[in-house]
Each structure stands twice: as structure tokens, then as C-alpha cells.
């Protein structure tokens, strides 16, 4: 069986290609290199390749969306090819054409979202998103905008966003994740990207997105999400703990170090120099706990990379297929996988 992982990693080095699109291109290459002689064998090879990709990913959610979309396309693809070799060539051509078209989706989304940005808008964004960046840079060319950017720990990708915006001349400032409620009254709306938009119409994105949406709702500020349609994912989480990225190590309590015990120290008391009110001298019979040193790496490993935002907290989802309500996303997903 062909090892798909090196192909995926090579494709992902292109800054313009996101994880689900890299998965689609890697699966397209897998078809080209596969010796499958029937549709059953080909679909099995694609499913095996998708599983191999998922195993090497700490956060497989957006990757799953791309794999799921492409395998559904192959399975439902209508064909009248004379032989299976011709069918494989056609699937490869279709996959490559889709990937080329998908690279235009961010521009479509940016132009769609641009209509909702008024001159003089103050925008809050979270972490780093290529489609959000393209939207903000387009708005900056034609309107006056200012942008608050969350730091977005543990990865700190908000700093990358702020640096890119500042370099382009967009007034922007980085705020602490814990300062979102503090700054919300100054904001006209929130604009975030996505790892995936799920079947409920909810959003999976960089951790912290959910609490931003909750604060935006409380402050009566719109919360907009931008998502390419290849990030639409047949997943229906009911809580944070239903996400495929969740595991038992996240938010776990570390095992405490064993206390160090030393030999008891006996001291004599001189009744002539000690008062009855004076507390007794401490003894080392009590365990001494050594304060642990907590590093940023440990904090990152013990915390999630993404979280889930409920659909009732999302105002609109801007996609290459249009501006959708969360309910509209659900309907689109049903149609997309129905063939």
C-alpha cells in the first residue's frame, strides 16, 4: 500500500493550501499511484489512506472533513467509462480541478463578507485564519477598519495576524484572551475563521472561539464565521467532549509528586525562656511538598487546541456557497452528501 503521509506533508508546505484541501490532493495522488482494479478496492484504499492521515494528526477534525468529502465524491461519481483505468484518470482530473477551483473560495468569501463591513468598523478577530486575513485586507483597501486581535494561546497565532495586519497598514492591536469581555463594548462585530462547520450549524475553531461567541451574544454583537465549503463536516457534537480531538489527557489533573520526608528533629524546651503562649516549634514529621515548576509546554499539552461553538451563538456563516444561517448549513450538508 502506498504511504500517503509524505505526500500530504509535502502538499501542506504550500501556505495557500489548508489541511482539508491537502487531504483531498493527497487522496487524488493516491488514486494515481494505486493498483486498485475495482471500485471496491479503490474506495478501500482511499479509506485506508484517510485513516493513515488521521493517525498522524493531533487534531484530525478539518482533515476528516476533506477526506470525507472526497471519498463521498468518488463513491457517488456517475460514470460511463469503458474501463476502470479511464475512470481513475477521470477521478484524478476531477480532484485536481476541484482543488484548483477551491483556491478561489477565499476570494469569493471575502467579497461576500465585505458587504457586511461598514466604513469605520471596529472588528474583533481570533487566532489566525487565511480567509479572515483576505477579508480584512480587502476591506482595508476600500474602507476604514480597525482590528482587535486576541493573543490566542496556547499557540499564540493572534500575534501572527496582528503582525500581518500592521505590515499592511491596518490599525490593529493584540489583546489578552482574558480581555475579550473588557474590549467587547468597543467592537462592532466578531469575525473568525474555522477548522470545520459541523452538521448542527455549529463551529469548530481555535480554542477560545466559544467564549468569545458567548460574550458577543451577551453584548448583542454579531458573531460571523468564515468557512470554505470543503470545511463543512458531517459531525454532530453535543458538547466539547464529543469532538474527535478530545482525549483523556486534556484538562486532566496531574499526579502530585510524593512528599519528601526527613528525619524527625528533637529539640529541648527551656521553660525559663519560652512562654506558654508560644506555639510549639514545627517538626519535620509533616510531609514537605516540593512546589512543581509548570512550563508553558505543559500547559499547552493539557489544554485543547479547538473548541465547539453552538449554532445559536453564530449570526451567519459566510462561505463560497453563500451567506448561510446555521440552519442553512445543516440543509446544505444534507444535500451535499445526498448525491
ChimeraX attribute file (.defattr): number of C-alpha atoms within 10 A of each C-alpha:
attribute: neighborCount
match mode: 1-to-1
recipient: residues
	/A:1	10
	/A:2	14
	/A:3	12
	/A:4	20
	/A:5	18
	/A:6	11
	/A:7	17
	/A:8	20
	/A:9	15
	/A:10	11
	/A:11	19
	/A:12	19
	/A:13	11
	/A:14	10
	/A:15	8
	/A:16	12
	/A:17	17
	/A:18	20
	/A:19	22
	/A:20	26
	/A:21	27
	/A:22	24
	/A:23	31
	/A:24	26
	/A:25	25
	/A:26	27
	/A:27	27
	/A:28	24
	/A:29	18
	/A:30	21
	/A:31	20
	/A:32	15
	/A:33	12
	/A:34	16
	/A:35	14
	/A:36	17
	/A:37	12
	/A:38	13
	/A:39	14
	/A:40	10
	/A:41	13
	/A:42	20
	/A:43	17
	/A:44	14
	/A:45	20
	/A:46	22
	/A:47	16
	/A:48	16
	/A:49	21
	/A:50	23
	/A:51	13
	/A:52	14
	/A:53	23
	/A:54	17
	/A:55	11
	/A:56	10
	/A:57	11
	/A:58	11
	/A:59	18
	/A:60	18
	/A:61	25
	/A:62	24
	/A:63	25
	/A:64	23
	/A:65	26
	/A:66	26
	/A:67	28
	/A:68	21
	/A:69	21
	/A:70	22
	/A:71	20
	/A:72	15
	/A:73	17
	/A:74	18
	/A:75	13
	/A:76	12
	/A:77	13
	/A:78	10
	/A:79	10
	/A:80	8
	/A:81	12
	/A:82	8
	/A:83	10
	/A:84	14
	/A:85	14
	/A:86	13
	/A:87	17
	/A:88	22
	/A:89	15
	/A:90	15
	/A:91	18
	/A:92	20
	/A:93	12
	/A:94	16
	/A:95	22
	/A:96	16
	/A:97	11
	/A:98	15
	/A:99	17
	/A:100	13
	/A:101	10
	/A:102	17
	/A:103	15
	/A:104	12
	/A:105	19
	/A:106	21
	/A:107	16
	/A:108	19
	/A:109	24
	/A:110	23
	/A:111	17
	/A:112	19
	/A:113	25
	/A:114	17
	/A:115	9
	/A:116	12
	/A:117	19
	/A:118	13
	/A:119	12
	/A:120	11
	/A:121	18
	/A:122	19
	/A:123	20
	/A:124	27
	/A:125	28
	/A:126	29
	/A:127	26
	/A:128	25
	/A:129	22
	/A:130	17
	/A:131	22
	/A:132	25
	/A:133	20
	/A:134	16
	/A:135	23
	/A:136	24
	/A:137	19
	/A:138	16
	/A:139	23
	/A:140	19
	/A:141	12
	/A:142	10
	/A:143	15
	/A:144	15
	/A:145	20
	/A:146	18
	/A:147	23
	/A:148	23
	/A:149	26
	/A:150	27
	/A:151	25
	/A:152	24
	/A:153	20
	/A:154	16
	/A:155	14
	/A:156	14
	/A:157	18
	/A:158	25
	/A:159	21
	/A:160	16
	/A:161	26
	/A:162	25
	/A:163	15
	/A:164	16
	/A:165	21
	/A:166	14
	/A:167	10
	/A:168	12
	/A:169	12
	/A:170	20
	/A:171	16
	/A:172	20
	/A:173	19
	/A:174	20
	/A:175	19
	/A:176	14
	/A:177	20
	/A:178	14
	/A:179	11
	/A:180	21
	/A:181	15
	/A:182	11
	/A:183	13
	/A:184	21
	/A:185	13
	/A:186	12
	/A:187	19
	/A:188	19
	/A:189	21
	/A:190	24
	/A:191	20
	/A:192	25
	/A:193	27
	/A:194	24
	/A:195	27
	/A:196	29
	/A:197	35
	/A:198	26
	/A:199	23
	/A:200	22
	/A:201	29
	/A:202	26
	/A:203	32
	/A:204	26
	/A:205	25
	/A:206	25
	/A:207	21
	/A:208	22
	/A:209	25
	/A:210	21
	/A:211	18
	/A:212	25
	/A:213	23
	/A:214	18
	/A:215	17
	/A:216	24
	/A:217	16
	/A:218	12
	/A:219	13
	/A:220	13
	/A:221	17
	/A:222	18
	/A:223	24
	/A:224	22
	/A:225	24
	/A:226	29
	/A:227	25
	/A:228	25
	/A:229	23
	/A:230	25
	/A:231	25
	/A:232	27
	/A:233	28
	/A:234	19
	/A:235	19
	/A:236	14
	/A:237	19
	/A:238	12
	/A:239	11
	/A:240	17
	/A:241	14
	/A:242	13
	/A:243	19
	/A:244	14
	/A:245	17
	/A:246	18
	/A:247	13
	/A:248	8
	/A:249	12
	/A:250	16
	/A:251	13
	/A:252	10
	/A:253	8
	/A:254	8
	/A:255	6
	/A:256	10
	/A:257	10
	/A:258	10
	/A:259	11
	/A:260	11
	/A:261	12
	/A:262	12
	/A:263	8
	/A:264	10
	/A:265	9
	/A:266	9
	/A:267	8
	/A:268	5
	/A:269	10
	/A:270	8
	/A:271	8
	/A:272	6
	/A:273	7
	/A:274	11
	/A:275	9
	/A:276	8
	/A:277	6
	/A:278	7
	/A:279	8
	/A:280	9
	/A:281	9
	/A:282	8
	/A:283	13
	/A:284	14
	/A:285	11
	/A:286	12
	/A:287	12
	/A:288	12
	/A:289	12
	/A:290	11
	/A:291	8
	/A:292	8
	/A:293	6
	/A:294	8
	/A:295	8
	/A:296	10
	/A:297	9
	/A:298	10
	/A:299	14
	/A:300	14
	/A:301	13
	/A:302	17
	/A:303	16
	/A:304	20
	/A:305	20
	/A:306	22
	/A:307	22
	/A:308	25
	/A:309	26
	/A:310	21
	/A:311	20
	/A:312	15
	/A:313	22
	/A:314	23
	/A:315	19
	/A:316	21
	/A:317	29
	/A:318	23
	/A:319	25
	/A:320	20
	/A:321	15
	/A:322	15
	/A:323	18
	/A:324	18
	/A:325	18
	/A:326	24
	/A:327	15
	/A:328	16
	/A:329	27
	/A:330	21
	/A:331	15
	/A:332	18
	/A:333	19
	/A:334	12
	/A:335	10
	/A:336	14
	/A:337	13
	/A:338	9
	/A:339	11
